[in-house]
Amino acid sequence: MLKFITAVLTSLTTGSIYALMSTALVLVWRSTRVINFAQAGQAVLTTYIGYEVIVRSGSYWVGLIMAIVAGAVIGAAIDRFFMRPIFKRITTGPIVMIAPVVATLGLLGIVQAIIGFKWGLTYQTIAAPVSTDGYRIFGSVIAFSPFNLMVLVCVTITMLLLTLLFQKTNLGLALRASAHSPEIAKLSGIKVDGIRTLGWALAGAAGGLAGMLFVPSTYLYPNAMDVLLVFGFIAAVIGGLDSLFGAVAGAMVLGFAINFTTSYVSSRLVFPTAFIILILVLLIKPAGIFSNKKGRRD
């Protein structure tokens, strides 16, 4: 019973981190139809910025806020000065779909090279702001701590705020309209380019938050978010790339599958489990489990 409780709680924490990364990918995909593979580099860069703020201020919370803000600024700048010029220069042919994706892969390499040059390849640590000692249940310590609970709370609040933004505000309506029908949105007076940049900013902020919540449980180095990007992408595909709800649900499905497999079968099956689920979903429902072809789910 204790093993089952531990697996459930750790699955929720892991799924929450995956959800932030998958949400960041979905936000960009919805507005540009591009998978932003540079998201891993953006998340690491903003986490290093948060790390530097923590070193200088001594406060994790100040570092967390600065990482989120830096993520939003960097995301907006990438769209405005990097992606937007690419889209304007490529208007026809198959390269329209390929070039932006290749560009994000190139950007990932550039960002990671800059990080390595500035901070080196050594592993850094960020101390958690609350205890990482597991709770005691029935006289035994489980692998779920106050920090894990903090992660769940932060991610839940973030998802609620995004849901309110998309469902209850005019700005959210503009974001959805620009993603679904950019031409009609332009005719309606919506500044699609600016709204698209906002989507990139929101994705960058989500990546910054993901990094600051992920690193205290591991180490910070230039490639720290590569695995998180892989699992975030898989979660987004599982849930449906057009759905924010699907991004979160897919992340939870993946988190539970991985943690229960590693808990009850073998810890060596992390990647096989993720890719087996991905292949099954692609074979059964390629658009994603929670996709809705009749209407966009937010």
C-alpha positions as a Markdown table, in Angstrom:
| # | Residue | x | y | z |
|---|---|---|---|---|
| 1 | Met | 0.0 | 0.0 | 0.0 |
| 2 | Leu | 2.8 | 2.4 | 0.9 |
| 3 | Lys | 4.5 | 1.6 | -2.4 |
| 4 | Phe | 1.3 | 2.4 | -4.3 |
| 5 | Ile | 0.8 | 5.7 | -2.5 |
| 6 | Thr | 4.4 | 6.7 | -3.2 |
| 7 | Ala | 4.0 | 5.8 | -6.9 |
| 8 | Val | 0.9 | 7.9 | -7.1 |
| 9 | Leu | 2.4 | 11.0 | -5.4 |
| 10 | Thr | 5.6 | 10.9 | -7.4 |
| 11 | Ser | 3.7 | 10.4 | -10.6 |
| 12 | Leu | 1.7 | 13.6 | -9.9 |
| 13 | Thr | 5.0 | 15.5 | -9.3 |
| 14 | Thr | 6.7 | 14.1 | -12.4 |
| 15 | Gly | 3.6 | 14.6 | -14.5 |
| 16 | Ser | 3.4 | 18.3 | -13.3 |
| 17 | Ile | 6.9 | 19.0 | -14.6 |
| 18 | Tyr | 6.2 | 17.3 | -17.9 |
| 19 | Ala | 3.0 | 19.3 | -18.1 |
| 20 | Leu | 4.9 | 22.7 | -18.0 |
| 21 | Met | 7.2 | 21.7 | -20.8 |
| 22 | Ser | 4.4 | 20.1 | -22.9 |
| 23 | Thr | 2.3 | 23.3 | -22.4 |
| 24 | Ala | 5.2 | 25.5 | -23.6 |
| 25 | Leu | 5.5 | 23.4 | -26.7 |
| 26 | Val | 1.7 | 23.4 | -27.4 |
| 27 | Leu | 1.5 | 27.2 | -26.9 |
| 28 | Val | 4.1 | 27.7 | -29.7 |
| 29 | Trp | 2.6 | 25.0 | -31.9 |
| 30 | Arg | -0.9 | 26.4 | -31.7 |
| 31 | Ser | 0.3 | 29.8 | -32.9 |
| 32 | Thr | 2.9 | 28.9 | -35.5 |
| 33 | Arg | 2.5 | 25.2 | -36.3 |
| 34 | Val | 6.2 | 24.7 | -35.3 |
| 35 | Ile | 7.6 | 22.4 | -32.6 |
| 36 | Asn | 10.0 | 24.6 | -30.7 |
| 37 | Phe | 12.9 | 22.2 | -30.0 |
| 38 | Ala | 14.9 | 25.3 | -28.7 |
| 39 | Gln | 12.6 | 25.2 | -25.7 |
| 40 | Ala | 15.1 | 23.1 | -23.8 |
| 41 | Gly | 17.8 | 25.6 | -24.4 |
| 42 | Gln | 15.5 | 28.5 | -23.4 |
| 43 | Ala | 14.5 | 26.7 | -20.2 |
| 44 | Val | 18.2 | 26.1 | -19.3 |
| 45 | Leu | 19.2 | 29.6 | -20.0 |
| 46 | Thr | 16.4 | 31.1 | -17.9 |
| 47 | Thr | 17.2 | 28.7 | -15.1 |
| 48 | Tyr | 20.9 | 29.8 | -15.2 |
| 49 | Ile | 19.6 | 33.4 | -14.9 |
| 50 | Gly | 17.5 | 32.3 | -11.9 |
| 51 | Tyr | 20.6 | 30.6 | -10.5 |
| 52 | Glu | 22.7 | 33.8 | -10.8 |
| 53 | Val | 19.9 | 35.8 | -9.1 |
| 54 | Ile | 19.8 | 33.3 | -6.2 |
| 55 | Val | 23.6 | 33.4 | -5.8 |
| 56 | Arg | 23.5 | 37.2 | -5.6 |
| 57 | Ser | 20.2 | 37.7 | -3.6 |
| 58 | Gly | 20.2 | 34.5 | -1.5 |
| 59 | Ser | 16.5 | 34.1 | -2.3 |
| 60 | Tyr | 15.1 | 31.2 | -4.3 |
| 61 | Trp | 11.8 | 33.1 | -4.8 |
| 62 | Val | 13.4 | 36.1 | -6.3 |
| 63 | Gly | 15.4 | 33.8 | -8.6 |
| 64 | Leu | 12.1 | 32.0 | -9.6 |
| 65 | Ile | 10.4 | 35.2 | -10.5 |
| 66 | Met | 13.4 | 36.5 | -12.5 |
| 67 | Ala | 13.6 | 33.1 | -14.4 |
| 68 | Ile | 9.9 | 33.4 | -15.4 |
| 69 | Val | 10.3 | 37.0 | -16.5 |
| 70 | Ala | 13.5 | 36.2 | -18.4 |
| 71 | Gly | 11.8 | 33.3 | -20.0 |
| 72 | Ala | 9.0 | 35.5 | -21.2 |
| 73 | Val | 11.4 | 38.1 | -22.6 |
| 74 | Ile | 13.6 | 35.6 | -24.3 |
| 75 | Gly | 10.6 | 33.8 | -25.8 |
| 76 | Ala | 9.2 | 37.1 | -27.2 |
| 77 | Ala | 12.6 | 38.1 | -28.5 |
| 78 | Ile | 13.1 | 34.8 | -30.3 |
| 79 | Asp | 9.8 | 35.1 | -32.1 |
| 80 | Arg | 10.2 | 38.8 | -32.9 |
| 81 | Phe | 13.8 | 38.8 | -34.1 |
| 82 | Phe | 14.4 | 35.2 | -35.2 |
| 83 | Met | 11.2 | 33.2 | -36.1 |
| 84 | Arg | 9.2 | 36.1 | -37.6 |
| 85 | Pro | 11.8 | 37.0 | -40.2 |
| 86 | Ile | 12.1 | 33.3 | -41.2 |
| 87 | Phe | 8.4 | 33.0 | -41.8 |
| 88 | Lys | 8.3 | 36.2 | -43.8 |
| 89 | Arg | 11.1 | 35.0 | -46.1 |
| 90 | Ile | 9.6 | 31.6 | -46.6 |
| 91 | Thr | 6.1 | 31.6 | -48.1 |
| 92 | Thr | 5.8 | 28.6 | -50.4 |
| 93 | Gly | 6.9 | 25.0 | -50.9 |
| 94 | Pro | 7.6 | 22.1 | -48.5 |
| 95 | Ile | 10.4 | 24.1 | -46.9 |
| 96 | Val | 7.7 | 26.3 | -45.2 |
| 97 | Met | 7.2 | 23.4 | -42.7 |
| 98 | Ile | 10.8 | 22.2 | -42.4 |
| 99 | Ala | 12.8 | 25.4 | -42.2 |
| 100 | Pro | 11.4 | 26.7 | -38.9 |
| 101 | Val | 11.8 | 23.4 | -37.2 |
| 102 | Val | 15.4 | 23.1 | -38.4 |
| 103 | Ala | 15.9 | 26.7 | -37.2 |
| 104 | Thr | 14.8 | 25.8 | -33.7 |
| 105 | Leu | 17.2 | 22.9 | -33.6 |
| 106 | Gly | 20.0 | 25.3 | -34.7 |
| 107 | Leu | 18.9 | 27.8 | -32.1 |
| 108 | Leu | 19.1 | 25.0 | -29.4 |
| 109 | Gly | 22.7 | 24.3 | -30.3 |
| 110 | Ile | 23.6 | 28.0 | -30.2 |
| 111 | Val | 21.9 | 28.6 | -26.8 |
| 112 | Gln | 23.6 | 25.6 | -25.3 |
| 113 | Ala | 27.0 | 26.7 | -26.7 |
| 114 | Ile | 26.5 | 30.2 | -25.2 |
| 115 | Ile | 25.6 | 28.6 | -21.8 |
| 116 | Gly | 28.6 | 26.4 | -21.9 |
| 117 | Phe | 30.9 | 29.3 | -22.7 |
| 118 | Lys | 29.4 | 31.5 | -20.0 |
| 119 | Trp | 28.9 | 29.0 | -17.1 |
| 120 | Gly | 31.0 | 26.1 | -18.2 |
| 121 | Leu | 30.2 | 22.4 | -18.3 |
| 122 | Thr | 30.3 | 21.8 | -14.5 |
| 123 | Tyr | 27.2 | 20.8 | -12.6 |
| 124 | Gln | 25.6 | 23.4 | -10.4 |
| 125 | Thr | 22.9 | 23.0 | -7.8 |
| 126 | Ile | 19.9 | 25.0 | -6.7 |
| 127 | Ala | 18.8 | 24.5 | -3.2 |
| 128 | Ala | 15.1 | 23.9 | -2.7 |
| 129 | Pro | 13.3 | 26.6 | -0.8 |
| 130 | Val | 11.5 | 24.0 | 1.4 |
| 131 | Ser | 12.5 | 20.7 | 2.8 |
| 132 | Thr | 13.2 | 17.8 | 0.4 |
| 133 | Asp | 12.9 | 15.2 | 3.1 |
| 134 | Gly | 10.0 | 12.8 | 2.5 |
| 135 | Tyr | 6.8 | 12.8 | 4.5 |
| 136 | Arg | 6.4 | 10.0 | 7.1 |
| 137 | Ile | 3.3 | 7.9 | 6.6 |
| 138 | Phe | 2.5 | 4.8 | 8.8 |
| 139 | Gly | 5.9 | 5.1 | 10.3 |
| 140 | Ser | 7.8 | 5.0 | 7.0 |
| 141 | Val | 9.3 | 7.8 | 4.9 |
| 142 | Ile | 8.0 | 8.1 | 1.4 |
| 143 | Ala | 9.6 | 9.7 | -1.7 |
| 144 | Phe | 7.3 | 12.7 | -1.5 |
| 145 | Ser | 8.5 | 15.9 | 0.2 |
| 146 | Pro | 7.2 | 19.4 | 0.9 |
| 147 | Phe | 9.2 | 20.5 | -2.2 |
| 148 | Asn | 7.2 | 18.0 | -4.3 |
| 149 | Leu | 4.0 | 19.4 | -2.8 |
| 150 | Met | 5.2 | 22.9 | -3.7 |
| 151 | Val | 5.8 | 21.8 | -7.3 |
| 152 | Leu | 2.2 | 20.5 | -7.5 |
| 153 | Val | 0.8 | 23.7 | -6.1 |
| 154 | Cys | 2.8 | 25.9 | -8.4 |
| 155 | Val | 1.9 | 23.9 | -11.5 |
| 156 | Thr | -1.8 | 23.8 | -10.6 |
| 157 | Ile | -1.9 | 27.5 | -10.1 |
| 158 | Thr | -0.1 | 28.1 | -13.4 |
| 159 | Met | -2.6 | 25.8 | -15.3 |
| 160 | Leu | -5.6 | 27.5 | -13.7 |
| 161 | Leu | -4.2 | 31.0 | -14.7 |
| 162 | Leu | -3.7 | 29.8 | -18.2 |
| 163 | Thr | -7.2 | 28.3 | -18.4 |
| 164 | Leu | -8.7 | 31.6 | -17.1 |
| 165 | Leu | -6.6 | 33.5 | -19.6 |
| 166 | Phe | -7.7 | 31.5 | -22.6 |
| 167 | Gln | -11.3 | 31.0 | -21.6 |
| 168 | Lys | -12.4 | 34.1 | -19.7 |
| 169 | Thr | -10.5 | 37.1 | -21.3 |
| 170 | Asn | -10.5 | 39.0 | -24.6 |
| 171 | Leu | -6.8 | 38.4 | -24.8 |
| 172 | Gly | -7.3 | 34.6 | -24.6 |
| 173 | Leu | -10.0 | 34.9 | -27.3 |
| 174 | Ala | -7.4 | 36.7 | -29.5 |
| 175 | Leu | -4.8 | 34.0 | -28.8 |
| 176 | Arg | -7.3 | 31.3 | -29.8 |
| 177 | Ala | -8.5 | 33.1 | -32.8 |
| 178 | Ser | -4.9 | 33.8 | -34.0 |
| 179 | Ala | -4.0 | 30.2 | -33.6 |
| 180 | His | -7.1 | 28.8 | -35.3 |
| 181 | Ser | -7.7 | 31.2 | -38.1 |
| 182 | Pro | -5.0 | 33.9 | -38.5 |
| 183 | Glu | -6.4 | 35.3 | -41.7 |
| 184 | Ile | -9.9 | 35.8 | -40.2 |
| 185 | Ala | -8.3 | 37.2 | -37.0 |
| 186 | Lys | -6.4 | 39.8 | -39.0 |
| 187 | Leu | -9.7 | 40.8 | -40.8 |
| 188 | Ser | -11.2 | 41.2 | -37.3 |
| 189 | Gly | -8.6 | 43.7 | -36.3 |
| 190 | Ile | -6.4 | 41.4 | -34.2 |
| 191 | Lys | -2.7 | 42.0 | -34.5 |
| 192 | Val | -1.8 | 38.4 | -35.1 |
| 193 | Asp | 2.0 | 39.0 | -35.1 |
| 194 | Gly | 1.9 | 40.6 | -31.7 |
| 195 | Ile | -0.5 | 37.9 | -30.3 |
| 196 | Arg | 1.9 | 35.2 | -31.7 |
| 197 | Thr | 4.8 | 36.8 | -29.9 |
| 198 | Leu | 2.7 | 36.8 | -26.7 |
| 199 | Gly | 2.3 | 33.0 | -27.2 |
| 200 | Trp | 6.0 | 32.6 | -27.4 |
| 201 | Ala | 6.4 | 34.7 | -24.3 |
| 202 | Leu | 4.0 | 32.6 | -22.3 |
| 203 | Ala | 5.8 | 29.5 | -23.5 |
| 204 | Gly | 9.1 | 30.9 | -22.4 |
| 205 | Ala | 7.7 | 31.8 | -19.0 |
| 206 | Ala | 6.4 | 28.2 | -18.6 |
| 207 | Gly | 9.8 | 26.9 | -19.5 |
| 208 | Gly | 11.5 | 29.1 | -17.0 |
| 209 | Leu | 9.1 | 27.9 | -14.3 |
| 210 | Ala | 9.7 | 24.3 | -15.3 |
| 211 | Gly | 13.5 | 24.7 | -15.0 |
| 212 | Met | 13.3 | 26.2 | -11.6 |
| 213 | Leu | 11.0 | 23.5 | -10.3 |
| 214 | Phe | 13.0 | 20.7 | -12.0 |
| 215 | Val | 16.6 | 21.5 | -11.2 |
| 216 | Pro | 16.4 | 21.4 | -7.3 |
| 217 | Ser | 15.8 | 17.6 | -7.7 |
| 218 | Thr | 18.8 | 17.2 | -10.0 |
| 219 | Tyr | 21.7 | 19.3 | -11.4 |
| 220 | Leu | 22.0 | 22.4 | -13.6 |
| 221 | Tyr | 24.2 | 22.1 | -16.7 |
| 222 | Pro | 23.9 | 23.0 | -20.4 |
| 223 | Asn | 21.9 | 19.9 | -21.4 |
| 224 | Ala | 19.9 | 19.6 | -18.2 |
| 225 | Met | 16.5 | 20.1 | -19.9 |
| 226 | Asp | 17.0 | 17.8 | -22.9 |
| 227 | Val | 15.3 | 14.8 | -21.3 |
| 228 | Leu | 12.5 | 17.1 | -20.1 |
| 229 | Leu | 12.0 | 18.3 | -23.6 |
| 230 | Val | 11.7 | 14.7 | -24.9 |
| 231 | Phe | 9.1 | 13.8 | -22.3 |
| 232 | Gly | 7.3 | 17.1 | -22.7 |
| 233 | Phe | 7.1 | 16.5 | -26.5 |
| 234 | Ile | 5.9 | 12.9 | -26.0 |
| 235 | Ala | 3.3 | 14.2 | -23.5 |
| 236 | Ala | 2.1 | 16.8 | -26.0 |
| 237 | Val | 1.7 | 14.3 | -28.8 |
| 238 | Ile | -0.1 | 11.8 | -26.5 |
| 239 | Gly | -2.6 | 14.5 | -25.4 |
| 240 | Gly | -2.9 | 16.3 | -28.7 |
| 241 | Leu | -0.7 | 19.2 | -29.9 |
| 242 | Asp | -3.7 | 21.5 | -30.4 |
| 243 | Ser | -5.0 | 21.2 | -26.8 |
| 244 | Leu | -3.7 | 22.7 | -23.6 |
| 245 | Phe | -5.9 | 20.3 | -21.7 |
| 246 | Gly | -4.4 | 17.5 | -23.7 |
| 247 | Ala | -0.9 | 18.7 | -22.9 |
| 248 | Val | -1.6 | 18.4 | -19.2 |
| 249 | Ala | -3.5 | 15.2 | -19.4 |
| 250 | Gly | -0.9 | 13.6 | -21.7 |
| 251 | Ala | 1.8 | 14.6 | -19.2 |
| 252 | Met | -0.1 | 13.0 | -16.4 |
| 253 | Val | -0.6 | 9.8 | -18.4 |
| 254 | Leu | 3.1 | 9.7 | -19.1 |
| 255 | Gly | 4.1 | 10.5 | -15.5 |
| 256 | Phe | 1.9 | 7.7 | -14.1 |
| 257 | Ala | 3.0 | 5.2 | -16.7 |
| 258 | Ile | 6.7 | 5.8 | -16.2 |
| 259 | Asn | 6.6 | 5.9 | -12.4 |
| 260 | Phe | 4.4 | 2.8 | -12.0 |
| 261 | Thr | 6.6 | 0.9 | -14.5 |
| 262 | Thr | 9.8 | 1.9 | -12.7 |
| 263 | Ser | 8.2 | 1.1 | -9.3 |
| 264 | Tyr | 6.7 | -2.3 | -10.1 |
| 265 | Val | 8.8 | -3.6 | -13.0 |
| 266 | Ser | 12.2 | -2.0 | -13.5 |
| 267 | Ser | 13.9 | 1.4 | -13.2 |
| 268 | Arg | 15.6 | 0.7 | -16.6 |
| 269 | Leu | 12.3 | 1.0 | -18.4 |
| 270 | Val | 11.9 | 4.8 | -18.3 |
| 271 | Phe | 12.5 | 5.5 | -22.0 |
| 272 | Pro | 11.0 | 2.3 | -23.4 |
| 273 | Thr | 7.8 | 3.0 | -21.5 |
| 274 | Ala | 7.6 | 6.5 | -22.8 |
| 275 | Phe | 8.2 | 5.5 | -26.4 |
| 276 | Ile | 5.9 | 2.5 | -26.3 |
| 277 | Ile | 3.0 | 4.7 | -25.1 |
| 278 | Leu | 3.9 | 7.2 | -27.9 |
| 279 | Ile | 3.9 | 4.5 | -30.6 |
| 280 | Leu | 0.6 | 3.1 | -29.4 |
| 281 | Val | -1.1 | 6.5 | -29.4 |
| 282 | Leu | 0.2 | 7.2 | -32.9 |
| 283 | Leu | -1.1 | 3.9 | -34.1 |
| 284 | Ile | -4.5 | 4.2 | -32.5 |
| 285 | Lys | -5.2 | 8.0 | -32.5 |
| 286 | Pro | -2.5 | 9.9 | -34.2 |
| 287 | Ala | -4.0 | 13.3 | -33.4 |
| 288 | Gly | -3.7 | 12.6 | -29.7 |
| 289 | Ile | -6.0 | 11.0 | -27.1 |
| 290 | Phe | -7.6 | 14.2 | -26.1 |
| 291 | Ser | -7.8 | 15.9 | -29.5 |
| 292 | Asn | -11.1 | 17.1 | -30.8 |
| 293 | Lys | -11.4 | 17.4 | -34.5 |
| 294 | Lys | -14.8 | 19.1 | -34.3 |
| 295 | Gly | -13.5 | 22.0 | -32.2 |
| 296 | Arg | -10.4 | 23.2 | -30.4 |
| 297 | Arg | -10.1 | 22.2 | -26.8 |
| 298 | Asp | -8.4 | 24.7 | -24.5 |
